[in-house]
Amino acid sequence: MKKAKIEGSFVALITPFNRDGSIDFEAFRALLKFQEDNGTKAILFMGSTGESSMLTADERKQLIVETAKMKTGKMAFFYGCTAGNTDMTIANVKFAKDAGADGAILAAPAYICAPEADAESFFLEVADATDLSLGIYNNPPRVKTDLHWDSLIRIFKHPNYVVHKESTTRVGQVAQMLAADTGVAIMCCDSPNLGLVVPTMSLGGHGTANMTGNIAPAEIAAISTPWTTPEQADVFRETYLRMLPLLHYTYSAINPVAVKCLMKAVGLPAGDLRRPLRGLEGEALAKGVRVVEQLGLDRKYGFPMRSLAQ
């Protein structure tokens, strides 16, 4: 079976909230149009950027049902479906499929620190229980389980796995997965500190699974486009180097604190963070606004820049 082709910018979207703390679905509609109009190829709902661990079970179901209705066919809609154990994760994946999801992204279950062999079994058991397209997020800093390329390549042989996001610092791991040519799209986190973006794309990577695209979608789409010509490499280099100040800023606090606060400051419909996370204030937030202005993103996107006193 030929695997679904996913390339380019895969944006982990924030979850916007109303003033009363409920999910703001009209804001979702606006944010999705913003992404669609600026070159984003796929959306991840309920990733760490979407504050998924702080949503109730009912909210997660409501989010899937309501956002799936907003699909236009121009972007793939994937949902974070990892739960605390295998059976709960399978139930989440089946619910997402029934609601109209294009795919689900899975990380190893958090907190339990599963051994690598147990994590491999987890990913394969979930894949055997569905025919939905799946992706893996290898993020040991968040979940305390790390997957070696040997395990990942074995998992990728399953026809339901179509995309992978690597969030370690191991360039060699990315190279091995690309060399294996499994048909799975190999992407990386957009963190400049992890340093995977340049080697991933130069080795033939398929894009970035990013969160900075929440505020600069066209620019992140440019650095997430696979290199098929020398000119594309030139565009990547120019755009990546220019965007470094914003990339560093969005990773200056635990995800999604910096990016969500900056979105709200420039007038995008983001809402507040859920407690216990608290928003940036004062100079910490003003620094991000200056970066947006220096890069000309406020003018390009017509951001209705809000007063930081609000």
C-alpha positions as CSV (number, residue, x, y, z in Angstrom):
1,M,0.0,0.0,0.0
2,K,1.4,3.4,-1.0
3,K,1.6,5.7,2.0
4,A,-0.1,9.1,2.0
5,K,2.3,11.9,1.0
6,I,2.8,14.6,3.6
7,E,5.3,17.3,2.9
8,G,6.0,20.9,3.9
9,S,4.8,22.8,7.0
10,F,2.9,20.7,9.6
11,V,1.8,23.2,12.2
12,A,1.0,22.2,15.7
13,L,-1.9,24.6,16.3
14,I,-2.7,26.3,19.6
15,T,-6.1,25.8,21.2
16,P,-7.8,29.2,21.5
17,F,-10.0,29.9,24.5
18,N,-12.8,32.3,25.2
19,R,-12.7,34.6,28.2
20,D,-14.7,32.1,30.2
21,G,-12.1,29.4,29.5
22,S,-14.2,27.4,27.0
23,I,-12.8,26.5,23.6
24,D,-13.2,29.3,21.0
25,F,-14.3,27.5,17.8
26,E,-14.8,30.7,15.8
27,A,-11.2,31.6,16.6
28,F,-10.2,28.1,15.4
29,R,-12.0,28.9,12.1
30,A,-10.0,32.1,11.7
31,L,-6.7,30.5,12.6
32,L,-7.2,27.7,10.2
33,K,-8.0,30.1,7.3
34,F,-4.8,32.0,8.3
35,Q,-2.8,28.8,7.9
36,E,-4.5,27.7,4.7
37,D,-3.9,31.0,3.1
38,N,-0.2,31.0,3.9
39,G,1.0,27.6,2.6
40,T,0.5,25.2,5.6
41,K,0.0,21.7,4.4
42,A,-1.1,19.9,7.6
43,I,-2.4,20.8,11.1
44,L,-1.9,19.0,14.3
45,F,-4.6,19.7,16.9
46,M,-4.1,18.7,20.5
47,G,-0.4,18.5,20.5
48,S,1.7,20.0,23.3
49,T,1.2,23.4,21.6
50,G,-2.5,22.8,21.9
51,E,-2.4,22.3,25.7
52,S,-3.8,18.9,25.2
53,S,-2.9,17.6,28.6
54,M,-5.1,20.3,30.1
55,L,-8.2,19.6,28.1
56,T,-10.9,17.5,29.6
57,A,-12.0,14.2,27.9
58,D,-15.2,15.9,26.8
59,E,-13.4,18.9,25.4
60,R,-11.0,16.7,23.4
61,K,-14.0,15.0,21.8
62,Q,-15.8,18.2,21.1
63,L,-12.6,19.7,19.6
64,I,-12.2,16.8,17.2
65,V,-15.9,16.9,16.1
66,E,-16.1,20.6,15.6
67,T,-12.8,21.2,13.9
68,A,-13.2,18.3,11.6
69,K,-16.3,20.1,10.2
70,M,-14.0,22.9,9.2
71,K,-11.9,20.9,6.7
72,T,-11.7,22.3,3.2
73,G,-9.5,19.6,1.8
74,K,-6.5,21.9,1.4
75,M,-4.8,20.9,4.7
76,A,-4.6,17.5,6.4
77,F,-6.1,17.4,9.9
78,F,-4.3,15.3,12.4
79,Y,-5.1,15.0,16.1
80,G,-3.0,14.1,19.1
81,C,-4.6,10.9,20.4
82,T,-2.1,9.6,22.9
83,A,-3.6,8.6,26.2
84,G,-2.2,7.0,29.4
85,N,-2.4,3.4,28.1
86,T,-2.8,1.4,24.9
87,D,-6.5,0.8,25.1
88,M,-7.4,4.4,25.8
89,T,-5.2,5.5,22.9
90,I,-6.9,3.1,20.5
91,A,-10.3,4.4,21.6
92,N,-9.1,8.0,20.9
93,V,-7.8,7.1,17.5
94,K,-11.1,5.3,16.6
95,F,-13.1,8.3,17.8
96,A,-11.0,10.7,15.7
97,K,-11.4,8.5,12.6
98,D,-15.2,8.3,13.0
99,A,-15.3,12.1,13.4
100,G,-13.5,12.7,10.1
101,A,-9.8,13.1,11.1
102,D,-7.2,12.6,8.3
103,G,-4.8,11.1,10.8
104,A,-3.5,10.9,14.4
105,I,-0.2,11.7,15.9
106,L,1.1,9.5,18.7
107,A,3.8,9.9,21.3
108,A,4.8,7.3,23.9
109,P,2.5,7.6,26.9
110,A,3.9,10.2,29.3
111,Y,5.0,9.7,32.9
112,I,5.3,5.9,32.9
113,C,8.7,6.1,31.2
114,A,8.1,2.9,29.1
115,P,11.1,0.9,28.0
116,E,11.8,1.2,24.3
117,A,10.5,-2.3,23.5
118,D,7.2,-1.6,25.3
119,A,6.9,1.7,23.4
120,E,7.5,-0.1,20.1
121,S,4.7,-2.6,20.9
122,F,2.4,0.3,21.8
123,F,2.8,2.0,18.4
124,L,2.3,-1.3,16.6
125,E,-0.8,-2.3,18.6
126,V,-2.4,1.0,18.0
127,A,-1.7,0.7,14.2
128,D,-3.1,-2.8,14.0
129,A,-6.4,-1.5,15.6
130,T,-7.2,1.1,12.9
131,D,-6.7,2.0,9.3
132,L,-6.3,5.7,10.0
133,S,-3.0,7.3,8.9
134,L,-0.7,7.7,11.9
135,G,2.4,9.6,12.8
136,I,5.0,9.3,15.6
137,Y,6.4,12.1,17.7
138,N,9.7,11.1,19.3
139,N,10.1,13.6,22.1
140,P,12.0,12.1,25.0
141,P,12.2,15.4,27.0
142,R,8.4,15.4,27.3
143,V,7.6,11.7,27.7
144,K,10.9,10.2,29.0
145,T,10.8,7.4,26.4
146,D,13.3,7.6,23.6
147,L,13.1,5.6,20.3
148,H,16.3,4.5,18.5
149,W,16.2,4.5,14.7
150,D,16.1,0.7,14.6
151,S,12.8,0.7,16.5
152,L,11.4,3.5,14.4
153,I,12.3,1.9,11.1
154,R,10.7,-1.4,12.2
155,I,7.5,0.6,13.2
156,F,7.5,2.5,9.8
157,K,7.1,-0.8,8.0
158,H,3.5,-0.8,9.2
159,P,1.4,0.7,6.3
160,N,-0.6,3.0,8.6
161,Y,2.5,5.1,9.6
162,V,3.0,8.0,7.2
163,V,4.8,10.7,9.1
164,H,7.4,11.1,11.8
165,K,8.5,14.1,13.9
166,E,12.0,13.9,15.5
167,S,12.6,16.1,18.5
168,T,16.0,14.9,19.7
169,T,19.4,16.4,18.7
170,R,20.6,13.3,16.8
171,V,21.4,14.2,13.2
172,G,22.6,10.6,12.7
173,Q,19.1,9.3,13.7
174,V,17.5,11.5,11.0
175,A,20.0,10.3,8.4
176,Q,19.4,6.6,9.2
177,M,15.6,7.1,8.9
178,L,15.9,8.9,5.6
179,A,18.4,6.3,4.3
180,A,15.9,3.5,5.1
181,D,13.5,5.1,2.6
182,T,10.4,3.6,4.3
183,G,7.9,5.9,2.6
184,V,7.3,7.7,5.9
185,A,7.7,11.5,5.8
186,I,10.6,12.5,8.1
187,M,10.1,15.8,9.7
188,C,11.7,17.6,12.7
189,C,10.9,20.1,15.4
190,D,11.6,23.7,14.4
191,S,13.6,24.4,17.6
192,P,16.9,26.1,16.6
193,N,18.4,24.9,19.8
194,L,17.9,21.2,18.8
195,G,19.6,22.0,15.5
196,L,17.8,19.5,13.3
197,V,16.1,21.8,10.8
198,V,19.1,22.4,8.5
199,P,20.4,18.8,8.4
200,T,17.0,17.3,8.1
201,M,16.1,19.4,5.1
202,S,19.6,19.1,3.5
203,L,19.5,15.3,3.8
204,G,16.2,15.1,1.9
205,G,13.7,15.6,4.8
206,H,10.1,16.2,4.0
207,G,9.3,19.2,6.2
208,T,9.0,20.5,9.7
209,A,6.4,19.7,12.3
210,N,6.5,23.1,13.9
211,M,4.8,25.6,16.2
212,T,6.4,28.8,15.0
213,G,4.1,28.6,12.0
214,N,1.3,29.7,14.3
215,I,2.5,33.2,13.9
216,A,4.6,33.1,10.7
217,P,3.0,30.5,8.5
218,A,4.4,31.5,5.1
219,E,7.9,31.8,6.4
220,I,7.8,28.4,8.1
221,A,6.3,26.9,5.0
222,A,9.3,28.2,3.0
223,I,11.8,26.5,5.3
224,S,9.7,23.4,5.4
225,T,9.5,22.8,1.6
226,P,11.6,19.8,0.5
227,W,14.7,20.7,-1.6
228,T,14.1,19.7,-5.2
229,T,16.2,22.5,-6.8
230,P,19.3,24.5,-5.9
231,E,17.0,27.6,-5.8
232,Q,14.9,25.9,-3.0
233,A,18.0,25.5,-0.9
234,D,18.8,29.2,-1.4
235,V,15.3,30.2,-0.3
236,F,15.6,27.9,2.7
237,R,19.0,29.4,3.8
238,E,17.8,33.0,3.4
239,T,14.5,32.4,5.2
240,Y,15.9,30.3,8.0
241,L,18.7,32.7,8.9
242,R,16.2,35.7,8.8
243,M,13.7,33.9,11.0
244,L,16.2,32.8,13.7
245,P,15.2,35.6,16.1
246,L,11.6,34.5,16.0
247,L,12.4,30.8,16.2
248,H,14.6,31.4,19.3
249,Y,11.8,33.5,20.8
250,T,9.0,31.0,20.4
251,Y,11.3,28.5,22.2
252,S,12.2,30.9,25.0
253,A,9.6,29.5,27.4
254,I,8.0,26.1,27.7
255,N,5.7,25.4,24.7
256,P,3.2,27.0,24.1
257,V,3.7,29.9,26.5
258,A,5.8,32.2,24.2
259,V,4.0,31.6,20.9
260,K,0.5,31.8,22.4
261,C,1.2,35.0,24.3
262,L,2.8,36.5,21.3
263,M,-0.1,35.6,19.1
264,K,-2.5,37.3,21.6
265,A,-0.2,40.4,21.7
266,V,-0.2,40.9,17.9
267,G,-4.0,40.5,17.7
268,L,-4.5,36.9,16.7
269,P,-7.4,35.1,18.4
270,A,-5.5,33.0,20.9
271,G,-6.9,33.6,24.3
272,D,-5.1,32.8,27.5
273,L,-3.2,29.9,28.7
274,R,-4.7,27.4,31.1
275,R,-3.5,27.4,34.7
276,P,-1.0,26.5,36.0
277,L,0.8,28.0,33.0
278,R,1.0,31.8,33.1
279,G,1.5,34.3,30.3
280,L,4.5,36.3,29.6
281,E,4.5,40.0,30.7
282,G,6.6,43.1,30.5
283,E,9.9,42.9,28.7
284,A,9.6,39.1,28.2
285,L,6.6,39.7,25.9
286,A,7.7,43.1,24.5
287,K,10.9,41.3,23.2
288,G,8.7,39.1,21.0
289,V,6.6,42.0,19.7
290,R,9.8,43.7,18.7
291,V,10.9,40.7,16.8
292,V,7.6,40.6,14.9
293,E,8.0,44.2,14.0
294,Q,11.6,43.9,13.0
295,L,10.8,41.1,10.7
296,G,7.9,43.0,9.2
297,L,5.4,40.3,10.0
298,D,3.0,42.9,11.5
299,R,2.8,44.7,8.1
300,K,2.8,41.5,6.0
301,Y,0.0,39.9,7.8
302,G,-1.9,43.0,8.9
303,F,-1.7,42.1,12.6
304,P,-3.9,44.4,14.7
305,M,-1.1,44.9,17.2
306,R,-2.7,45.2,20.7
307,S,-1.4,47.3,23.6
308,L,0.7,45.2,25.9
309,A,-1.3,46.8,28.8
310,Q,-4.4,44.9,27.8
